Amino acid sequence: MSSFTWLSYSEAERERTRDLISQFSERDTRDELGIGRIRDAFADLLFPGTTTIQTRAKYFLFVPWMYVGLEGSRVSSTDIESRARRYEVQLIEALLKGNDPDGVIGRYSKGGLQRLPSNIYWAGLGTWDIRRFRGSQSEYHDSLDIYYERQQQHEEDGATGNLQPNWDPRLPDPPDDFPASASLDLREQDAEYLRDRIMQSAPDSMLEELLHETELAENPDFPWEHPHRNRLSDEMQELLHHARNFSEIMHGASLLYNLMLAKEAADEELIEEYSTRIEEWAQVIDTRLTELRDWDLDQFWRIVTEASANTPTRMQRFVTRWIEIATDSPEEVAEDDTALRLIENRERRLKGGRARLHHQSALEQWSGEAGTGQLAYRWDSAKVHLQDIFAGLRAG
């Protein structure tokens, strides 16, 4: 098994290593069996605008506040990237002076941070319609010189109509001394704004429906375990039904893949661990066997293909075949030759010469755990955003 060891005392190096570790800890994001399109389709339907590496809701305001301020200073396309980086590093330093450092992006590497919050939140800002510029971050940077020219021409012409802004004009103003006094806590007006943005830009999502509550009841591991699930719309409950079925049934495929790797590596401890975990998975599936056998797969695939523009046929065949095997005799999958061949062939098709089951060098890179987390569809990130918004509303 592989392990991580600190080789230097550089905070930047530690941040990069922690980022790497976090990728492994976000195990549901690791697509070992090529089912990421389905995972992302349901995540986008349930919790649009979120990603697994987002930390706190306040960044949905930090980023536009930064860019609106830089636009106000007419920072050029040539200078905007470097100026924005300096700004975001200042934000890190300001946030670290507070009493809640856990959600601060770049808390260790600071100026050495490779992926800045503006990049992490860029897509979500567009989804929630806070960002009105429809393009990539680099395209936005490149467009600013032309945008300033249009602004100036607009003013000189005395035009009455408003020039299409890059950012939502209803964005609440930042504190007067921002970013020096930045905090991850939402003010009441911040929370109200984000709640309204989600409600308007992401209707018919679980994220939006839960905002009609006054707090996030309890802290379940999966969205279908939410205690107020019966208050959700019929459409949302159906979506959760399909998401849960897929999550639970495919968890067995991931565990079987790791058991096969453990056997290939002749690691008796891991063989025992994954054999036990598959037995536990089989017991869960057995309790829901009737429901899973009655699962409307045609409707499931309609949801997936409508949400994802490209759903490969081979992926559909793999998933459908696994569902057939798993719902036939879940307690026997570890010894089922058909199941083993299915997993083996799937890995070989996806990874070719880097398939761990067929290449010793690739197997040696296996950490002992590859994609074993059960899919939760970004629920952890969504919970944090909801908790932040509810706390801001209560603070008012």
Sequence and secondary structure as in RCSB ss.txt:
>XXXX:A:sequence
MSSFTWLSYSEAERERTRDLISQFSERDTRDELGIGRIRDAFADLLFPGTTTIQTRAKYFLFVPWMYVGLEGSRV
SSTDIESRARRYEVQLIEALLKGNDPDGVIGRYSKGGLQRLPSNIYWAGLGTWDIRRFRGSQSEYHDSLDIYYER
QQQHEEDGATGNLQPNWDPRLPDPPDDFPASASLDLREQDAEYLRDRIMQSAPDSMLEELLHETELAENPDFPWE
HPHRNRLSDEMQELLHHARNFSEIMHGASLLYNLMLAKEAADEELIEEYSTRIEEWAQVIDTRLTELRDWDLDQF
WRIVTEASANTPTRMQRFVTRWIEIATDSPEEVAEDDTALRLIENRERRLKGGRARLHHQSALEQWSGEAGTGQL
AYRWDSAKVHLQDIFAGLRAG
>XXXX:A:secstr
          HHHHHHHHHHHHHHHSGGG  TTS HHHHHHHHHHHSTT  TT   TTHHHHHHHHHHHHHHTT 
 TTTHHHHHHHHHHHHHHHHHTSS GGG TTTTTGGG SS HHHHSHHHHHHTTSB   S HHHHHHHHHHHHHH
HHHHHHHT SS    SB TT     TTTTTT  SS  HHHHHHHHHHHHHHSTTSHHHHHTTSSS  S  SSGGG
 TTGGGS HHHHHHHHHHHHHHHHHHHHHHHHHHHHHHHTT HHHHHHHHHHHHHHHHHHHHTHHHHHT  HHHH
HHHHHHH S   HHHHHHHHHHHHHHHH GGGGGG HHHHHHHHHHHHHHHGGG TTT HHHHHT  S SS S  
 TTHHHHHHHHHHHHHHHHH 
